[in-house]
Amino acid sequence: MERIKVKDVIGKEVRSRIPIVVLKAMLKPNVRCVIDMAGVTFISRSFADELYNLQQDYRLITFENQAGGVMKMMQVVWSGRSKKRVRSTEIATTESFASIEDFSKFLLTI
């Protein structure tokens, strides 16, 4: 079983989705791998989303040692991805204005 320590290969704070490329490059097909999050203090929502995608693409991946905010962010993304997105339909109209004054008057009505 392989073990990748995120702190060692990416750092303790992951602020974008871009570093997922580093993890993907280290993965081997059909080989179990532990993504060790020990020492990682922050991950962005976009990186957590990429970790979710990684787990979906490479089914033999598990995560260990997520602490505090890292675990919370992963939980938020995982739970959000397991729910179907429902977008309520809103009725909107388009307004046209001949001048800034007309626009300003309209803004006072909302």
MIKE-681687 format. One record per residue (C-alpha): residue number from 1; x, z, y negated. Coordinates in steps of 0.2 Angstrom, whole numbers, always signed. Example, Ala and Ser with C-alpha at 12.3 -4.5 7.8 and 13.67 -1.06 7.14 Angstrom:
// residues 2
[1 [+62 +39 +22]],
[2 [+68 +36 +5]],
// end
This chain:
// residues 110
[1 [+0 +0 +0]],
[2 [+6 -5 -17]],
[3 [+6 +7 -32]],
[4 [+6 +1 -50]],
[5 [+9 +14 -63]],
[6 [+1 +8 -79]],
[7 [+11 +19 -91]],
[8 [+27 +12 -84]],
[9 [+22 -7 -85]],
[10 [+10 -7 -100]],
[11 [+12 +10 -109]],
[12 [+2 +26 -113]],
[13 [-10 +17 -125]],
[14 [-18 +1 -121]],
[15 [-27 -6 -136]],
[16 [-33 -24 -131]],
[17 [-37 -34 -115]],
[18 [-21 -44 -116]],
[19 [-10 -33 -105]],
[20 [-21 -36 -90]],
[21 [-11 -51 -87]],
[22 [+4 -40 -83]],
[23 [-6 -31 -69]],
[24 [-13 -47 -62]],
[25 [+5 -54 -60]],
[26 [+9 -39 -50]],
[27 [-5 -40 -38]],
[28 [-3 -48 -21]],
[29 [-18 -56 -12]],
[30 [-25 -46 +3]],
[31 [-14 -31 -1]],
[32 [-21 -14 -5]],
[33 [-16 -7 -22]],
[34 [-18 +9 -32]],
[35 [-18 +7 -51]],
[36 [-11 +24 -56]],
[37 [-17 +29 -73]],
[38 [-7 +45 -74]],
[39 [+0 +47 -92]],
[40 [-11 +34 -100]],
[41 [-20 +43 -114]],
[42 [-31 +29 -121]],
[43 [-38 +12 -116]],
[44 [-49 +1 -126]],
[45 [-66 -4 -120]],
[46 [-60 -22 -118]],
[47 [-46 -16 -107]],
[48 [-58 -6 -97]],
[49 [-69 -21 -95]],
[50 [-54 -31 -89]],
[51 [-51 -17 -76]],
[52 [-68 -19 -70]],
[53 [-66 -37 -68]],
[54 [-50 -35 -59]],
[55 [-58 -23 -46]],
[56 [-72 -36 -44]],
[57 [-59 -50 -41]],
[58 [-47 -40 -30]],
[59 [-58 -29 -19]],
[60 [-43 -19 -12]],
[61 [-39 -11 -29]],
[62 [-43 +8 -32]],
[63 [-39 +18 -47]],
[64 [-32 +35 -48]],
[65 [-27 +49 -60]],
[66 [-38 +43 -75]],
[67 [-39 +58 -87]],
[68 [-51 +62 -101]],
[69 [-55 +48 -113]],
[70 [-48 +35 -100]],
[71 [-60 +41 -87]],
[72 [-75 +42 -99]],
[73 [-71 +24 -105]],
[74 [-70 +17 -88]],
[75 [-87 +26 -83]],
[76 [-95 +19 -99]],
[77 [-90 +1 -94]],
[78 [-94 +3 -76]],
[79 [-111 +10 -79]],
[80 [-115 -3 -92]],
[81 [-109 -17 -80]],
[82 [-121 -11 -67]],
[83 [-136 -13 -78]],
[84 [-144 -29 -81]],
[85 [-143 -34 -100]],
[86 [-160 -35 -108]],
[87 [-162 -42 -125]],
[88 [-178 -39 -134]],
[89 [-185 -54 -143]],
[90 [-186 -51 -162]],
[91 [-196 -61 -174]],
[92 [-186 -67 -189]],
[93 [-190 -78 -203]],
[94 [-178 -88 -215]],
[95 [-180 -85 -233]],
[96 [-174 -98 -246]],
[97 [-170 -93 -264]],
[98 [-167 -103 -279]],
[99 [-156 -91 -288]],
[100 [-147 -75 -287]],
[101 [-161 -66 -297]],
[102 [-174 -72 -284]],
[103 [-162 -65 -270]],
[104 [-160 -49 -279]],
[105 [-179 -47 -281]],
[106 [-181 -50 -262]],
[107 [-168 -37 -258]],
[108 [-178 -24 -268]],
[109 [-193 -27 -257]],
[110 [-184 -22 -240]],
// end
